[in-house]
Amino acid sequence: MKRISFFAMVAIVLFSACSGGSSKVEEKKEAGPFTGAKGEVKLMTLAPGHFHAALVQKLMYEQVDPVVHIYAPEGPEVEDHLLRIEGYNRRPDNPTSWESVVYKGPDYLQKMLSEKPGNVMVVAGNNAKKTEYILKAVEAGINVLSDKPMVISPDEFPKLEQAFRIAEEKGVLLYDIMTERYEVTTILQRELSKIPEVFGSLQNGSVDEPAVTKESVHHFFKYVSGSPLTRPPWYFDVKQQGDGIVDVTTHLVDLIQWEAFPEVPLKKEDIDIVSAKRWPTDLTS
């Protein structure tokens, strides 16, 4: 493939993580482990430290068993997660009926792997531990639905590559929660970009005039499902959450690949970092 230069704040490791996850899943679609039968998807939520873990259960689906097993250490993060699930169950409009079976203890990962009451692990939380969780799950033959990012450091990236290889060998799915792909405006944008009479063709970009520009503003404070969000302390540690480049940016990089290079897996060797900038965010108590 011809080398492509992007002027974007994106790390090679993250671009590759997104493309690797997407391509593997697309290859497995026809030969996946699920048939669409009622209740065949049995969720296990591991160490939910980010609200995305709860958003997976915002709605119910016939194919997903209402009993969800949760494995987590003691602390406010799992309690906040349970409150969100209970909020979905109690809301007046279209309430859910989830049943949470909870295990809390320091050996939460080992407990999940030994009991294995489900076939899909949902993981959204401390990013420093996430890659290890993913690898352990696929080694145990468990399908994974992971929040982004799957990895936050180059040192951990080989572990993620190993996880994808093992998932393919075992025939399990390793999928990222890339919700932006399912937004109708994004789908329309992608379809329109495929029509030369409407879109034209993608130009070769430069530092001064990039071919694709993506922008986003991320807020520390926000409302989720009508309630103010409380960030855990580790969220403000870049060694656990990752730099700002790994969060919303992951969505944007994924959309560039999905829209501009549909069905084309990209490798690290296809990417050049032309320019990048990072800076701290000052917070007051």
Buried (B, 14 or more C-beta within 10 A) or exposed (E): EEEBBBBBBBBBBBBBBBBBBBBBBEEBEEEBBEEEEEEBBBBBBBBBBBBBBBBBBBEBEEEBBBBBBBBBBEEEBBEBBBEBBBBBBEEEEEEBEBEBEBBBEEEBBEBBBEEBBBBBBBBBBBBBBBBBBBBBBBBBBBBBBBBBBBBBBEEBBEBBBBBBEBBBEBEBBBBBBBEBBEEEEBBEEBEEBEEEEEEEEEEEBEEEEBBBEBEEEEEEEEEBEEEEBEBBEBBEEBEBBBBBBBBBBBBBBBBBBBBBBEEEBBEBEBBEBEEEEEEEEEEEE
